[in-house]
Amino acid sequence: MDEKTIKKISIGGVVALIAIIFCLNTCSIVDPTERGVLVTFGVVSNEILEPGIHLKAPFVSKVKTYDTTPIPYKKSLGIGTDGAITSDKQTIGIDYELYWKYKAESVVDIAKRYSNKDAIYEPISTALKEIIKDEAGRISIAQFINDQTGVSNRVANRLKERVSYIPIEITQFSITNLDWSDDYDKAIRETARIAQEIERAKNEAEVAAAQAQKEVKQAEAKAQAAEFNKQAAIAKAQGEAEAKRIEGEGIAAYNRLVAQNQALEIQLKELEIKKIHEEKWDGHLVPQYIPLTAAGGIVNLSTK
């Protein structure tokens, strides 16, 4: 291959490369989750570019794209001068996470007002720190620890109102971690120890009260049982006495009946004897004297 041919090939390659570069600079791609704006010599077009391929003037224009999905923003407030101070004068460190996104209908406004993402982050970051510190200063550290969700919701609502002039959407805010000083950590452990002792003493007192109540109930039950036994004994004695009385009355009634039967039997016997006598009497009276033969003659039985 001679020098002339090599030169032609080189020129052809350069031309092809320039053509490729030129073609690449005449179009731009906007992804499905993005929106774009056309910027020519630094001037932002008023048209929103939807997802797809868009033509532009090579080298003088560019397409600036904005992702419309939530973007994470993670920061921390450390313990110390940068930390938040609670109402009970405890310094705490806070790790937090913010999710925000560009509003699809506002990308033109964003492109005109903010040169890059950092220009948006700066007012958000400043406002967020101020709001978190203010919310921490309204409550004690214990309240903060126990109500992280509530604090997160209040911070998010205040942030949305504070940066409402920025054409973005705050989608989520959460406190992911809390930290505090060693002194407060010791105080927490001591408080937990005291609380455990109080709880143990409370449990012991409840057990003692329950035992005392049990003994009282047992004593009451014994007293009631003794009273029941006493009443039962009285009732039994009364029952036995009543039974004896009834038994005595029954025996007396029986004896009366026996006596009546005997009297009746005597009457019947007398009547029977009288009947027999009447049946055998011939109507003649028995003489007042009965002659009897004796050794000396007749014996007079007259009462004269």
Secondary structure, DSSP 4 states (H G I P E B T S, - for coil): --HHHHHHHHHHHHHHHHHHHHHHTTEEEE-TTEEEEEEETTEEEEEEEPSEEEE--TTTEEEEEEE-S-EEEEEEE-SSTTSEE-TTS-EEEEEEEEEEEE-GGGHHHHHHH-SSHHHHHHHHHHHHHHHHHHHHHTS-HHHHHHTHHHHHHHHHHHHHHHTTTSSEEEEEEEEEEEEE-HHHHHHHHHHHHHHHHHHHHHHHHHHHHHHHHHHHHHHHHHHHHHHHHHHHHHHHHHHHHHHHHHHHHHHHHHHHHHHHHHHHHHHHHHHHHHHHHHHH--SPPPPS----EETTEEPP----
